[in-house]
């Protein structure tokens, strides 16, 4: 039996939650995975996975074996990576997930620079507003905005996102400019939907947080549609400042209620905790960090 191969198969089954998905991920047949894991359990003399027709569960012995195996495989991968790094430039595939507008506005325009520096590194982007599971979907790094709640992940703070409240000049001329949060509540508000929830608008009033309902007659799950709705005069929005830099400068839209702006949200490059980081991933995170440092609207501590 290929002991190392069986260990990798077992880890993939645990992380993907199914034999069929593990087989697809490893480009082998499902019977091959089943046979290897049965042989592994026979050699160890214990059951690692509890199987039935509807679910797959890891036994206590399987959990212990999984945790030890992950550490061993990470150490082996790290040793190989270090040896390869000493011989050649970073290479291989980096799988990244990030918000659509962030990717289009900041990453894609600079990606040729990264590829020129590291021609042997390939980039695969999962562009999505949802939080993609890094372990489940084999993602190397994710751009996440806000505080991290998943202890299985580790975040590197690479930038800040500042929230501003604004409307088109035409909307404000027609409906007036709200001076207080109570007045804001009487206006048409452009809603932003994230993972099925309408996001509330947070403000600072005398050192405390006050939240205004973000729902209105128009709502969308796409940041660039929020921008388009503001420019079209559909109402007031509360969103990332970097989406509106050009139309603010031109006077097409105007910022309001700046005295109640909330603290910025951290922009994080997120990876799986405990996973050895290949040089290609480390270089890509450095690239993302440099992007934020170059952009005044993303730079940590500015504004």
Secondary structure as GFF3:
##gff-version 3
##sequence-region A 1 303
A	DSSP	alpha_helix	3	16	.	.	.	ID=ss1
A	DSSP	alpha_helix	19	26	.	.	.	ID=ss2
A	DSSP	alpha_helix	30	44	.	.	.	ID=ss3
A	DSSP	beta_strand	49	51	.	.	.	ID=ss4
A	DSSP	beta_strand	56	58	.	.	.	ID=ss5
A	DSSP	alpha_helix	60	87	.	.	.	ID=ss6
A	DSSP	beta_strand	92	98	.	.	.	ID=ss7
A	DSSP	alpha_helix	100	102	.	.	.	ID=ss8
A	DSSP	pi_helix	103	107	.	.	.	ID=ss9
A	DSSP	alpha_helix	108	117	.	.	.	ID=ss10
A	DSSP	beta_strand	121	127	.	.	.	ID=ss11
A	DSSP	beta_strand	141	145	.	.	.	ID=ss12
A	DSSP	beta_strand	153	161	.	.	.	ID=ss13
A	DSSP	beta_strand	163	168	.	.	.	ID=ss14
A	DSSP	alpha_helix	169	175	.	.	.	ID=ss15
A	DSSP	alpha_helix	181	184	.	.	.	ID=ss16
A	DSSP	beta_strand	190	194	.	.	.	ID=ss17
A	DSSP	beta_strand	197	198	.	.	.	ID=ss18
A	DSSP	beta_strand	201	205	.	.	.	ID=ss19
A	DSSP	beta_strand	208	212	.	.	.	ID=ss20
A	DSSP	beta_strand	218	220	.	.	.	ID=ss21
A	DSSP	alpha_helix	223	231	.	.	.	ID=ss22
A	DSSP	beta_strand	237	240	.	.	.	ID=ss23
A	DSSP	three_ten_helix	241	243	.	.	.	ID=ss24
A	DSSP	alpha_helix	245	250	.	.	.	ID=ss25
A	DSSP	beta_strand	253	256	.	.	.	ID=ss26
A	DSSP	three_ten_helix	258	260	.	.	.	ID=ss27
A	DSSP	beta_strand	265	272	.	.	.	ID=ss28
A	DSSP	alpha_helix	279	294	.	.	.	ID=ss29
###
